[in-house]
Amino acid sequence: MKITTRHWLLKSAILLSLSASLSAAETGETKQTTVIKNLKGYTVNQGELVTFNAIQFTNNKIDKLFTTQVSEQLTKEIRVIDAGGKTMLPGLIDAHGHVLGWGLNLMRTNLRGSRSEDEAVTRTIEFRTHNPELSWIQGRGWNQVLWPTQTFPTAATLDKHFPNTPVWLRRVDGHAGWANTAAMKLANIDRDTQAPEGGEIVRTKTGEPSGVFIDNAMSLISRAIPALSVAEQETVLKTAMTDLARLGLTSVHDAGVGSDTVTAYKNLADKNEMPVRVYAMVAVGDPHFSAIMAKGPYHHASGMLDLSSVKISSDGALGSRGAALIEDYSDLHGHKGLLLHSDKQLKKYMLTAMQAGFQVNTHAIGDHANKLVLDAYEDLIQETNTKALRHRVEHAQVLRLDDIPRFAELGVIASMQATHATSDKNMAEDRIGPNRIKGAYAWHKLLQANAVIAAGSDFPVESANPFFGLHASVTRQDHNNQPANGWYPDEKMTVTQALNSFTVAAAYSAHQEHSIGQLAPGMKADFILIDQDLVKGNPQMIWQTQVLETWINGIKVFDIASQPTKNL
C-alpha cells in the first residue's frame, strides 16, 4: 500500500535532531550548558503557578530557574539565548491521542467540519483526484450532527461517484464508519449479515445495510482493508509525531496500539527517530496481547518510549449513541447504547493486565459504562493490590454524581478531553437530558472531589492542538466565544488548573512526574516558546496561540522560523 501525504507536510522543514533523546554522557559529547533569558516563564508545582524569567539547562536536564535578572558575567562555555520576552511553558502532554490515526489523518481525506453529506462526498472526490493510485479511499471526520438533516449518511451518495472503488470514511469520534457498496461487496456484506455483539449495522427501511457501521460492526469493513506494514507504520508515526511537536506537544499517550505498531515504535526508538515522547497503551484486542503481558512493562533506554499500560474500551461514543447509559437516551426511547464487552470479559482483561504489572486505562463514556468500570476497579484493585499503578478511566464523560468521589477514593485518574465538551455541547443535552448533564464533562466537580484530571484531546477525534484544549478548559466556549459565559460555566477550570492538567497531572498519569511535566532542577529540558501570555492574556484568545519553538531533551526540534505551518 502506497503512503501519500499532503503537499504542505512534504514541504515542511522541521528541525529534528537524531540525537535528541540521548544525553551527552550517553553519546560521549562534551557538556553544553544553555541559558535562555528574557522570558515570561510559567510552570506548575504542587498546584501553584510558578513564574520565572530565565532557565538554565545542561544537555537534557534543567539546572535552575531564574526569578531575578540573569548575571551578565556568564562564562564563555555557556550558550546564552535571548528569548525577546516570549512566553515559555513546560512541554505540553496529551494524555489521550491516537498517533497512527493522526498520521493517517494527515494522509487521508479530511472530513472534519463538513457541513453536509454532499460536502463530505465532494471532499472525498477532490482527495481522489490527487491520489489516483490508492486502491481504497479512506478518510475521517464527518459528523452528521453538524448536517441539516442530522441523519447518518448512506452508501448511495458515495456510489454515484465511486461505483467501483471501495470507500471507508470514519466518523469524527472513530465509533462509526461510512462505506460505499463497493466496500461492502469486498467485505462480503449483504442484507443477511449480522452485526457482532457490541456493534450495529444501520439499515434502510427495506432491511439492506445502509453503509453505516457502528462500534464493533466497523470491523466487518476494516478487516477487508489491507493492513499497513511495520515499515509503513513507521513512516506514518514519524509524520504524526513531527506534526505533534509543531503543535507544542513533547509527550503523548497513545491510546490503544497493536503489536505491529509496538514494533514500529521500538524500531524508531532504536534508530533514535522519535520526535516526541510516547507512552503507549497496549490494545487488549491485539492477538499478541497475552504475549505482551507475559513480557511485562517495557521502557526504552532513551526515555522516549514506554509501554506499561493497556487500553480497554467498555462502550461507544455519545454522538453515535453508542455510549452505554443506565436509562434510555433522551432523544431515542428504548435505546441505552452499547457495552463492548461482557462484565466477565472486561474484568478478565483488567485482571490479566494488573497481574502483569500494567496500568489499566479503560474507555468509558456513558454513565452505565463508567459505573461498571469503577465497580470493576474497586473489586480488582483490592484483589491485586495495584492502587499504586494509578489506573485510569479514559474520557469519564457522563458520570452519576455519586460516582464522582470514587475517583479519588480508588486512586483512579480521570483522563479527560476538554474539547469534547465544546464539540458536544450542541448535542449532549439532547442525548442525556437536563439531569444527567450535571455529571457530564464535570471537571470542576471532579477537581473539588480531589480527583486527578489528566488532559488530552483524543486526536484525531479532535484537533491535536493542545491550546484548543486549554481554551476549552478555561472558557467552556467554542472558537466563536459561544456561549457567552461558557457552556455550564460552573465546570470551568482556572488557567493554573488547565495548565496543570496538560503538564503535571498528565505526567503523573504516566508515572513520569519525576522527569517531565514541569520545569524545575533535575527535570528533562522539555519546553515550548509561544507567542502570547496565557496567564495574563485574554482567555478567549488562548486557542489562537502559536507555538514558536519546541525543545525536547534540551534540543530544539521545531522552529516556526524554519518552515511553513498549517494548523489543523
Secondary structure as GFF3:
##gff-version 3
##sequence-region A 1 568
A	DSSP	alpha_helix	7	10	.	.	.	ID=ss1
A	DSSP	alpha_helix	24	27	.	.	.	ID=ss2
A	DSSP	beta_strand	33	37	.	.	.	ID=ss3
A	DSSP	beta_strand	40	45	.	.	.	ID=ss4
A	DSSP	beta_strand	48	52	.	.	.	ID=ss5
A	DSSP	beta_strand	54	58	.	.	.	ID=ss6
A	DSSP	beta_strand	61	66	.	.	.	ID=ss7
A	DSSP	beta_strand	78	82	.	.	.	ID=ss8
A	DSSP	beta_strand	87	90	.	.	.	ID=ss9
A	DSSP	beta_strand	92	97	.	.	.	ID=ss10
A	DSSP	alpha_helix	99	107	.	.	.	ID=ss11
A	DSSP	beta_strand	109	110	.	.	.	ID=ss12
A	DSSP	alpha_helix	117	130	.	.	.	ID=ss13
A	DSSP	beta_strand	137	142	.	.	.	ID=ss14
A	DSSP	three_ten_helix	144	146	.	.	.	ID=ss15
A	DSSP	alpha_helix	155	159	.	.	.	ID=ss16
A	DSSP	beta_strand	167	171	.	.	.	ID=ss17
A	DSSP	beta_strand	176	179	.	.	.	ID=ss18
A	DSSP	alpha_helix	181	186	.	.	.	ID=ss19
A	DSSP	beta_strand	199	203	.	.	.	ID=ss20
A	DSSP	beta_strand	209	215	.	.	.	ID=ss21
A	DSSP	three_ten_helix	216	218	.	.	.	ID=ss22
A	DSSP	alpha_helix	219	222	.	.	.	ID=ss23
A	DSSP	alpha_helix	230	246	.	.	.	ID=ss24
A	DSSP	beta_strand	249	257	.	.	.	ID=ss25
A	DSSP	alpha_helix	259	270	.	.	.	ID=ss26
A	DSSP	beta_strand	277	283	.	.	.	ID=ss27
A	DSSP	alpha_helix	289	295	.	.	.	ID=ss28
A	DSSP	beta_strand	298	299	.	.	.	ID=ss29
A	DSSP	beta_strand	305	313	.	.	.	ID=ss30
A	DSSP	alpha_helix	343	355	.	.	.	ID=ss31
A	DSSP	beta_strand	359	364	.	.	.	ID=ss32
A	DSSP	alpha_helix	367	384	.	.	.	ID=ss33
A	DSSP	three_ten_helix	387	389	.	.	.	ID=ss34
A	DSSP	beta_strand	392	395	.	.	.	ID=ss35
A	DSSP	three_ten_helix	401	403	.	.	.	ID=ss36
A	DSSP	alpha_helix	406	410	.	.	.	ID=ss37
A	DSSP	beta_strand	413	417	.	.	.	ID=ss38
A	DSSP	alpha_helix	418	424	.	.	.	ID=ss39
A	DSSP	alpha_helix	428	436	.	.	.	ID=ss40
A	DSSP	three_ten_helix	437	439	.	.	.	ID=ss41
A	DSSP	alpha_helix	443	448	.	.	.	ID=ss42
A	DSSP	beta_strand	453	456	.	.	.	ID=ss43
A	DSSP	alpha_helix	466	475	.	.	.	ID=ss44
A	DSSP	three_ten_helix	489	491	.	.	.	ID=ss45
A	DSSP	alpha_helix	495	501	.	.	.	ID=ss46
A	DSSP	alpha_helix	504	508	.	.	.	ID=ss47
A	DSSP	beta_strand	527	530	.	.	.	ID=ss48
A	DSSP	three_ten_helix	539	544	.	.	.	ID=ss49
A	DSSP	beta_strand	547	552	.	.	.	ID=ss50
A	DSSP	beta_strand	555	559	.	.	.	ID=ss51
A	DSSP	three_ten_helix	560	562	.	.	.	ID=ss52
###
